[in-house]
Amino acid sequence: MAPSKPRVALFVTCLVDLFRPTVGFAAVKLLEDAGCIVEVPPTQTCCGQPAYNSGDRADTKAIARAVIDAFEDYDYVVAPSGSCAGMIHEHYARLFEDEPAMFQRAQHLGNRTHELVSFLVDVRGMTAVHAHYDGVATYHDSCSGLRELGVKQQPRALLKSVEGLSLKELPGAEICCGFGGTFCIKYPDISNRMVGDKTADVVATGADTLLAGDMGCLMNMAGKLSRDGQPIAVRHVAEVLADMAHDAPPIASNQPASGHQDRH
């Protein structure tokens, strides 16, 4: 039986830590609003996905051991990222198939690891948030969150409860934005074409805000929109759900923190 007030460890993620700390603070607020005791293990590191995607299994296993040690004693591990949560949930146990003891530890951790919004909805039963955002938003589904963890309707369900926000569905919402971790570095021309197609779809919706649940996707799309001179605010979904969009400017933007929206 799950505890009524679970002890949850926040896996901050590298990109949130280095580029968008407000997402981490928004995640803490949402988890506390959902009745969780939230801790941020200070010894946490990268999930190891860049090394894993590059075929470096030795370094990936070393990183995974450190993550397992840091997060093992919590009821749940939650990340504001489908890709990082997917790495731990789907891939850690496979790294240790030749080490039975570590396999069990990795599998146990993976089973308790969730993407933030799916945890709020599917585990904690959250159906609405107390937030306000004046604007028309469209939503991009990140590949890992969608395909590895089944994150699709959960963010949309909570966004519908945000006062002042209209949600417009993005054509091709499930199509990759071209980031793909190391993919955008290895194949920049292909990546640029993919993100160009994606941002063209975003612009065509007429939305003034683009939301998603993964910083890699958000930075990639925000960068393209900015280079093309498109005045579309790009934000992590947690910032809007936590009513903290006023705490930081849109990603890749020179706008002030409050952006275009008026808060009540």
Residue frames relative to the residue before (quaternion, step in Angstrom):
aa qw qx qy qz dx dy dz
M 1.0000 0.0000 0.0000 0.0000 0.00 0.00 0.00
A 0.4367 -0.7101 0.4897 0.2553 3.57 -0.80 0.99
P 0.5063 -0.6518 0.4629 0.3233 3.60 -0.99 0.79
S 0.5522 -0.6322 0.4299 0.3325 3.58 -1.10 0.75
K 0.7651 0.1635 -0.0983 0.6149 3.59 1.15 -0.60
P 0.1041 -0.8611 0.4947 0.0538 3.59 0.40 1.21
R 0.4163 -0.6619 0.5680 0.2568 3.51 -1.26 0.59
V 0.0577 -0.8335 0.5475 -0.0470 3.53 -0.37 1.32
A 0.2452 -0.7444 0.6053 0.1392 3.56 -0.98 0.90
L 0.2811 -0.7492 0.5758 0.1675 3.56 -0.87 0.94
F 0.2067 -0.7255 0.6458 0.1178 3.53 -0.84 1.08
V 0.3296 -0.8213 0.4308 0.1769 3.54 -0.09 1.33
T 0.2662 -0.7596 0.5067 0.3090 3.58 1.06 -0.97
C 0.6104 -0.5949 0.3961 0.3416 3.55 -1.13 0.73
L 0.7051 0.4822 -0.2844 0.4353 3.58 0.79 -1.00
V 0.6275 0.5045 -0.3387 0.4869 3.59 1.04 -0.68
D 0.6570 0.5256 -0.3073 0.4446 3.57 0.90 -0.93
L 0.7740 0.3937 -0.1884 0.4587 3.57 0.81 -1.02
F 0.8253 0.2740 -0.0999 0.4836 3.58 0.97 -0.83
R 0.8319 0.1144 -0.0053 0.5430 3.62 1.02 -0.67
P 0.0590 -0.8484 0.5254 0.0243 3.62 0.58 1.10
T 0.5571 0.6192 -0.3990 0.3834 3.61 1.11 -0.54
V 0.5884 0.5619 -0.3740 0.4453 3.60 1.13 -0.54
G 0.6374 0.5243 -0.3241 0.4623 3.57 1.02 -0.76
F 0.6655 0.4860 -0.3013 0.4798 3.58 0.95 -0.86
A 0.6249 0.5253 -0.3330 0.4718 3.59 1.07 -0.72
A 0.6363 0.5279 -0.3243 0.4597 3.58 1.00 -0.81
V 0.6371 0.5208 -0.3288 0.4634 3.58 0.96 -0.85
K 0.6583 0.5145 -0.3115 0.4527 3.59 0.88 -0.92
L 0.6733 0.4935 -0.3024 0.4600 3.58 0.87 -0.92
L 0.6622 0.5008 -0.3079 0.4647 3.60 0.95 -0.82
E 0.6534 0.4884 -0.3181 0.4831 3.58 1.00 -0.76
D 0.6233 0.5277 -0.3375 0.4682 3.59 1.04 -0.72
A 0.6839 0.4666 -0.2754 0.4887 3.57 1.19 -0.59
G 0.6156 -0.6127 0.3247 0.3743 3.57 1.26 0.32
C 0.5061 0.6612 -0.4113 0.3709 3.57 1.20 0.44
I 0.3588 -0.6429 0.6209 0.2692 3.52 -1.29 0.44
V 0.1335 -0.8437 0.5194 0.0237 3.58 -0.42 1.21
E 0.0109 -0.7727 0.6345 -0.0118 3.53 -0.97 0.93
V 0.2324 -0.7486 0.6058 0.1362 3.55 -1.22 0.59
P 0.3025 -0.7851 0.5064 0.1887 3.63 -0.07 1.21
P 0.3887 -0.7691 0.4554 0.2236 3.62 -0.56 1.09
T 0.6743 0.5024 -0.3042 0.4477 3.61 1.17 -0.41
Q 0.4164 0.7256 -0.4704 0.2809 3.61 1.22 0.08
T 0.1647 -0.7675 0.6154 0.0708 3.51 -1.24 0.66
C 0.7440 -0.2967 0.3104 0.5120 3.54 -1.27 -0.44
C 0.5262 -0.6358 0.4603 0.3271 3.59 -1.14 0.55
G 0.5376 -0.6535 0.3843 0.3691 3.59 1.26 -0.31
Q 0.4069 0.7599 -0.4440 0.2446 3.56 1.28 -0.05
P 0.6351 0.5249 -0.3666 0.4321 3.68 0.85 -0.72
A 0.6622 0.4840 -0.3030 0.4853 3.58 0.97 -0.85
Y 0.6419 0.5389 -0.3170 0.4441 3.57 0.98 -0.88
N 0.6945 0.4766 -0.2741 0.4641 3.58 0.90 -0.93
S 0.6758 0.4703 -0.2828 0.4921 3.57 1.24 -0.44
G 0.5709 -0.6323 0.3641 0.3764 3.58 1.28 0.09
D 0.5144 0.6406 -0.4177 0.3880 3.60 1.25 0.15
R 0.1134 -0.8458 0.5194 0.0447 3.57 0.27 1.26
A 0.6134 0.5669 -0.3669 0.4096 3.62 1.00 -0.70
D 0.7014 0.4367 -0.2741 0.4922 3.59 0.82 -0.93
T 0.6084 0.5539 -0.3583 0.4412 3.60 1.05 -0.70
K 0.6643 0.4990 -0.3047 0.4657 3.58 0.94 -0.87
A 0.6345 0.5230 -0.3337 0.4610 3.59 1.00 -0.76
I 0.6520 0.4981 -0.3042 0.4841 3.58 1.00 -0.84
A 0.6540 0.5268 -0.3126 0.4438 3.58 0.93 -0.91
R 0.6143 0.5409 -0.3514 0.4545 3.60 1.00 -0.74
A 0.6658 0.5028 -0.3035 0.4602 3.57 0.94 -0.89
V 0.6468 0.5119 -0.3167 0.4684 3.58 1.00 -0.80
I 0.6463 0.5197 -0.3183 0.4593 3.57 0.92 -0.88
D 0.6443 0.5179 -0.3183 0.4640 3.60 0.96 -0.84
A 0.7045 0.4922 -0.2688 0.4348 3.58 0.92 -0.94
F 0.8044 0.3270 -0.1293 0.4788 3.58 0.99 -0.81
E 0.4201 0.7746 -0.4207 0.2156 3.57 1.24 -0.09
D 0.7581 0.4547 -0.2192 0.4129 3.59 0.93 -0.82
Y 0.5608 0.6161 -0.3834 0.3987 3.60 1.22 0.26
D 0.5874 -0.5690 0.4359 0.3758 3.55 -1.23 0.46
Y 0.7928 -0.0191 0.0416 0.6077 3.56 1.03 -0.87
V 0.2059 -0.7101 0.6510 0.1720 3.51 -1.36 0.36
V 0.0546 -0.8125 0.5801 -0.0201 3.57 -0.77 1.06
A 0.0754 -0.7933 0.6040 0.0138 3.57 -0.98 0.91
P 0.3825 -0.7057 0.5401 0.2529 3.62 -1.00 0.76
S 0.6334 0.4695 -0.3104 0.5310 3.54 0.96 1.01
G 0.3802 -0.7286 0.5240 0.2236 3.55 -0.77 1.02
S 0.6527 0.5310 -0.3307 0.4273 3.59 1.02 -0.70
C 0.6836 0.4610 -0.2955 0.4826 3.62 0.90 -0.85
A 0.6492 0.4965 -0.3179 0.4807 3.59 0.95 -0.85
G 0.6495 0.5213 -0.3132 0.4564 3.57 1.02 -0.81
M 0.6060 0.5586 -0.3509 0.4445 3.57 1.04 -0.73
I 0.7087 0.4415 -0.2603 0.4848 3.57 0.84 -0.98
H 0.6944 0.5021 -0.2734 0.4370 3.57 0.88 -0.97
E 0.8032 0.3431 -0.1427 0.4656 3.57 0.84 -1.00
H 0.8222 0.3475 -0.1240 0.4335 3.58 0.89 -0.90
Y 0.5451 0.6496 -0.4134 0.3318 3.60 1.08 -0.52
A 0.6771 0.5060 -0.3166 0.4304 3.58 0.76 -0.98
R 0.6388 0.5442 -0.3299 0.4324 3.59 1.02 -0.77
L 0.5900 0.5855 -0.3640 0.4202 3.57 1.15 -0.54
F 0.7869 0.3314 -0.1349 0.5027 3.54 1.10 -0.74
E 0.2320 0.8049 -0.5170 0.1763 3.58 1.08 0.64
D 0.6876 0.4499 -0.2772 0.4980 3.59 1.23 -0.40
E 0.6980 0.3692 -0.2547 0.5581 3.60 1.32 0.12
P 0.3096 -0.8169 0.4494 0.1868 3.61 0.12 1.25
A 0.6742 0.4957 -0.3133 0.4490 3.61 0.86 -0.87
M 0.6880 0.4574 -0.2786 0.4897 3.59 0.92 -0.90
F 0.5815 0.5763 -0.3691 0.4399 3.58 1.10 -0.65
Q 0.6695 0.4979 -0.3001 0.4625 3.58 0.91 -0.91
R 0.6562 0.5038 -0.3098 0.4686 3.59 0.96 -0.85
A 0.6667 0.5004 -0.2984 0.4648 3.58 0.95 -0.89
Q 0.6538 0.5115 -0.3058 0.4663 3.55 0.99 -0.83
H 0.6388 0.5262 -0.3191 0.4617 3.56 1.00 -0.83
L 0.6637 0.4864 -0.3042 0.4800 3.58 0.95 -0.85
G 0.6476 0.5424 -0.3162 0.4318 3.57 0.93 -0.90
N 0.6671 0.5166 -0.2978 0.4467 3.55 0.99 -0.84
R 0.7228 0.4107 -0.2308 0.5055 3.59 1.19 -0.49
T 0.5909 0.5826 -0.3557 0.4299 3.60 1.29 0.12
H 0.0160 -0.8209 0.5674 -0.0627 3.55 -0.82 1.05
E 0.4852 -0.5744 0.5621 0.3446 3.52 -1.33 0.37
L 0.6663 -0.5806 0.3038 0.3559 3.55 -1.02 0.90
V 0.7595 0.3999 -0.2461 0.4502 3.60 0.50 -1.13
S 0.6345 0.5081 -0.3453 0.4691 3.60 1.01 -0.66
F 0.6059 0.5393 -0.3538 0.4658 3.60 1.10 -0.62
L 0.6534 0.5250 -0.3148 0.4454 3.57 0.90 -0.94
V 0.7430 0.4110 -0.2203 0.4800 3.57 0.89 -0.96
D 0.7819 0.3946 -0.1958 0.4411 3.57 0.64 -1.14
V 0.7471 0.3711 -0.2122 0.5091 3.60 1.03 -0.73
R 0.7880 0.3187 -0.1636 0.5008 3.59 0.83 -0.98
G 0.4439 -0.7436 0.4237 0.2656 3.59 1.24 -0.05
M 0.3072 0.7600 -0.5201 0.2400 3.58 1.11 0.52
T 0.1336 -0.8139 0.5633 0.0492 3.57 -0.89 0.93
A 0.7989 0.0779 -0.0329 0.5955 3.60 1.22 -0.31
V 0.2254 -0.7436 0.6117 0.1489 3.53 -1.31 0.41
H 0.3873 -0.6739 0.5670 0.2726 3.56 -1.29 0.34
A 0.3485 0.7240 -0.5067 0.3124 3.55 0.03 1.32
H 0.1683 -0.7663 0.6130 0.0935 3.52 -1.29 0.48
Y 0.1427 0.7614 -0.6233 0.1066 3.55 -1.01 0.88
D 0.2334 -0.7796 0.5667 0.1286 3.57 -0.55 1.14
G 0.5450 0.6132 -0.4412 0.3636 3.56 -0.51 1.12
V 0.3966 -0.6506 0.5832 0.2816 3.49 -1.42 0.05
A 0.0782 -0.8297 0.5526 -0.0071 3.56 -0.55 1.17
T 0.1447 -0.7290 0.6556 0.1333 3.50 -1.33 0.43
Y 0.3008 -0.7941 0.5165 0.1102 3.57 -1.11 0.69
H 0.2139 -0.7623 0.6025 0.1011 3.55 -0.99 0.98
D 0.2958 -0.7491 0.5694 0.1648 3.58 -0.91 0.95
S 0.3259 -0.7467 0.5426 0.2045 3.58 -0.65 1.06
C 0.6292 -0.5968 0.3547 0.3495 3.55 -1.07 0.80
S 0.7114 0.4630 -0.2788 0.4492 3.59 0.74 -1.03
G 0.6573 0.5109 -0.3197 0.4524 3.56 0.89 -0.89
L 0.6886 0.4895 -0.2718 0.4608 3.54 0.93 -0.94
R 0.8088 0.3559 -0.1564 0.4412 3.55 0.60 -1.17
E 0.7299 0.3948 -0.2473 0.5003 3.60 1.09 -0.56
L 0.8141 0.2685 -0.1082 0.5034 3.58 1.03 -0.77
G 0.4543 -0.7226 0.4332 0.2896 3.60 1.23 -0.04
V 0.3619 0.7201 -0.5089 0.3023 3.59 1.10 0.69
K 0.2220 0.7739 -0.5565 0.2052 3.56 -0.44 1.23
Q 0.8135 0.2636 -0.1250 0.5031 3.56 0.43 -1.20
Q 0.5437 0.6636 -0.3953 0.3284 3.60 1.13 -0.59
P 0.7059 0.4301 -0.3035 0.4739 3.66 0.71 -0.88
R 0.6330 0.5353 -0.3361 0.4470 3.57 1.00 -0.74
A 0.6307 0.5419 -0.3337 0.4441 3.58 1.01 -0.79
L 0.7056 0.4431 -0.2734 0.4807 3.60 0.88 -0.87
L 0.6272 0.5465 -0.3456 0.4342 3.59 1.01 -0.72
K 0.5937 0.5812 -0.3630 0.4218 3.59 1.11 -0.58
S 0.6819 0.4842 -0.2891 0.4658 3.58 1.18 -0.47
V 0.5173 0.6355 -0.4215 0.3884 3.61 1.26 -0.09
E 0.4143 -0.7309 0.4924 0.2272 3.57 -0.62 1.16
G 0.8127 0.2678 -0.2082 0.4737 3.56 -0.94 0.92
L 0.6586 0.5255 -0.2983 0.4484 3.58 1.24 -0.31
S 0.1347 -0.7445 0.6484 0.0849 3.55 -1.00 0.91
L 0.2169 -0.7890 0.5653 0.1044 3.57 -0.92 0.90
K 0.1069 -0.7914 0.6017 0.0112 3.54 -0.75 1.14
E 0.4118 -0.7386 0.4707 0.2517 3.59 -0.62 1.10
L 0.3735 -0.7357 0.5350 0.1817 3.54 -1.02 0.95
P 0.4056 -0.6843 0.5403 0.2744 3.62 -0.74 0.97
G 0.8152 0.1601 -0.1335 0.5404 3.58 -0.80 0.92
A 0.1910 0.8218 -0.5159 0.1481 3.59 1.14 0.60
E 0.7128 0.4602 -0.2506 0.4663 3.58 1.10 -0.68
I 0.5358 0.6180 -0.4089 0.4046 3.61 1.26 0.02
C 0.5744 -0.6213 0.4212 0.3265 3.57 -0.97 0.93
C 0.4270 -0.7102 0.5053 0.2405 3.57 -1.07 0.79
G 0.5908 -0.6005 0.3633 0.3979 3.59 1.26 -0.17
F 0.4896 0.6584 -0.4443 0.3596 3.58 1.25 -0.04
G 0.1296 0.8660 -0.4786 0.0650 3.56 0.55 -1.18
G 0.6215 -0.5619 0.3573 0.4128 3.60 0.99 0.70
T 0.8384 -0.0636 0.0826 0.5351 3.56 -0.61 -1.15
F 0.4628 0.6913 -0.4470 0.3289 3.61 1.23 -0.22
C 0.6857 0.4975 -0.2967 0.4408 3.59 0.88 -0.93
I 0.6410 0.4989 -0.3199 0.4877 3.58 1.22 -0.42
K 0.7017 0.4659 -0.2642 0.4698 3.58 0.96 -0.87
Y 0.8033 0.1576 -0.0517 0.5720 3.57 1.05 -0.79
P 0.0495 -0.8667 0.4953 0.0331 3.61 0.65 1.08
D 0.6489 0.5260 -0.3375 0.4340 3.61 0.95 -0.75
I 0.6581 0.4855 -0.3041 0.4886 3.56 0.98 -0.87
S 0.6415 0.5359 -0.3163 0.4486 3.56 0.96 -0.91
N 0.6671 0.5074 -0.3050 0.4523 3.58 0.91 -0.90
R 0.6358 0.5117 -0.3301 0.4742 3.58 1.04 -0.73
M 0.6583 0.5164 -0.3111 0.4508 3.57 0.97 -0.82
V 0.6938 0.4536 -0.2913 0.4775 3.57 0.87 -0.89
G 0.5917 0.5620 -0.3610 0.4514 3.58 1.16 -0.54
D 0.6431 0.5019 -0.3122 0.4869 3.56 1.01 -0.80
K 0.6548 0.5238 -0.3102 0.4480 3.55 0.98 -0.88
T 0.7119 0.4495 -0.2808 0.4607 3.60 0.77 -0.96
A 0.5750 0.5589 -0.3855 0.4565 3.60 1.14 -0.49
D 0.6412 0.5067 -0.3144 0.4830 3.58 1.04 -0.77
V 0.6253 0.5382 -0.3330 0.4565 3.57 1.04 -0.81
V 0.6675 0.5010 -0.2985 0.4629 3.58 0.85 -0.98
A 0.6577 0.5428 -0.3076 0.4221 3.58 0.98 -0.88
T 0.5966 0.5700 -0.3772 0.4206 3.62 1.13 -0.43
G 0.4003 -0.7125 0.4820 0.3159 3.58 1.14 -0.57
A 0.4339 0.7054 -0.4564 0.3254 3.59 1.28 0.10
D 0.3409 -0.7356 0.5427 0.2194 3.57 -1.15 0.55
T 0.7508 0.2797 -0.1675 0.5744 3.57 1.33 -0.10
L 0.1545 -0.7568 0.6294 0.0845 3.55 -1.06 0.85
L 0.0853 -0.8040 0.5885 0.0029 3.55 -0.81 1.07
A 0.1057 0.7575 -0.6419 0.0548 3.54 -1.26 0.54
G 0.4819 -0.7004 0.4610 0.2542 3.56 -1.28 0.21
D 0.7079 0.3967 -0.2599 0.5234 3.60 1.24 0.13
M 0.4684 -0.7113 0.4538 0.2621 3.56 -0.76 1.06
G 0.5990 0.5691 -0.3747 0.4207 3.61 1.01 -0.63
C 0.6665 0.4823 -0.2838 0.4925 3.55 0.91 -0.96
L 0.6733 0.5220 -0.2990 0.4298 3.56 0.87 -0.96
M 0.6695 0.4866 -0.3016 0.4734 3.59 0.92 -0.87
N 0.6372 0.5324 -0.3235 0.4537 3.56 1.01 -0.79
M 0.7164 0.4390 -0.2551 0.4785 3.58 0.81 -0.98
A 0.6379 0.5269 -0.3283 0.4556 3.58 1.01 -0.79
G 0.6394 0.5327 -0.3241 0.4498 3.56 1.00 -0.79
K 0.6646 0.4972 -0.2973 0.4719 3.56 0.97 -0.87
L 0.6547 0.5061 -0.3143 0.4652 3.59 0.90 -0.87
S 0.6525 0.5146 -0.3104 0.4616 3.58 0.99 -0.82
R 0.6654 0.5006 -0.3059 0.4615 3.60 0.91 -0.89
D 0.7027 0.4441 -0.2558 0.4934 3.56 1.13 -0.67
G 0.4981 -0.6961 0.4029 0.3241 3.58 1.28 0.09
Q 0.4235 0.7040 -0.4675 0.3265 3.59 1.15 0.53
P 0.3117 -0.7944 0.4958 0.1609 3.62 -0.59 1.11
I 0.3216 0.7393 -0.5206 0.2809 3.56 0.76 1.03
A 0.3728 -0.7289 0.5333 0.2130 3.57 -0.77 1.06
V 0.1344 -0.7912 0.5948 0.0466 3.57 -0.85 1.02
R 0.0814 0.8171 -0.5592 0.1145 3.57 -0.69 1.11
H 0.5096 -0.5852 0.5263 0.3477 3.51 -1.31 0.43
V 0.5732 -0.6315 0.4004 0.3352 3.56 -0.93 0.89
A 0.6061 0.5794 -0.3619 0.4073 3.61 1.04 -0.67
E 0.6158 0.5629 -0.3491 0.4268 3.59 1.05 -0.73
V 0.6814 0.4649 -0.2804 0.4908 3.58 1.01 -0.79
L 0.6709 0.5063 -0.3060 0.4471 3.59 0.87 -0.90
A 0.7106 0.4402 -0.2514 0.4880 3.58 1.08 -0.71
D 0.4149 -0.7158 0.4528 0.3323 3.58 1.34 0.01
M 0.5173 0.6411 -0.4007 0.4010 3.56 1.08 0.82
A 0.3114 0.7691 -0.5067 0.2339 3.59 1.16 0.44
H 0.6180 0.5594 -0.3345 0.4396 3.56 1.23 -0.45
D 0.6082 0.6164 -0.3386 0.3682 3.59 1.23 -0.35
A 0.7934 0.1125 -0.0656 0.5946 3.60 1.20 -0.26
P 0.5326 -0.6122 0.4606 0.3596 3.60 -1.09 0.57
P 0.6483 -0.4845 0.3819 0.4463 3.60 -1.19 0.27
I 0.6120 -0.5604 0.4134 0.3748 3.57 -1.17 0.56
A 0.8455 0.0825 -0.1100 0.5160 3.57 -1.01 0.95
S 0.5800 0.5794 -0.3667 0.4398 3.56 1.10 0.70
N 0.3637 -0.7088 0.5593 0.2291 3.53 -1.24 0.52
Q 0.3863 0.7260 -0.4808 0.3042 3.56 1.28 0.21
P 0.5537 -0.5649 0.4694 0.3925 3.61 -1.19 0.36
A 0.7258 -0.4756 0.2838 0.4080 3.54 -1.23 0.46
S 0.7033 0.4821 -0.2882 0.4357 3.59 0.88 -0.84
G 0.3238 -0.7769 0.4931 0.2201 3.59 1.24 -0.20
H 0.7668 -0.3541 0.2689 0.4629 3.56 -1.04 -0.82
Q 0.6396 0.5896 -0.3368 0.3604 3.57 1.14 -0.49
D 0.3302 -0.7065 0.5909 0.2065 3.53 -1.23 0.58
R 0.2497 -0.7741 0.5636 0.1443 3.56 -0.81 0.97
H 0.3805 -0.7131 0.5420 0.2302 3.56 -1.04 0.77
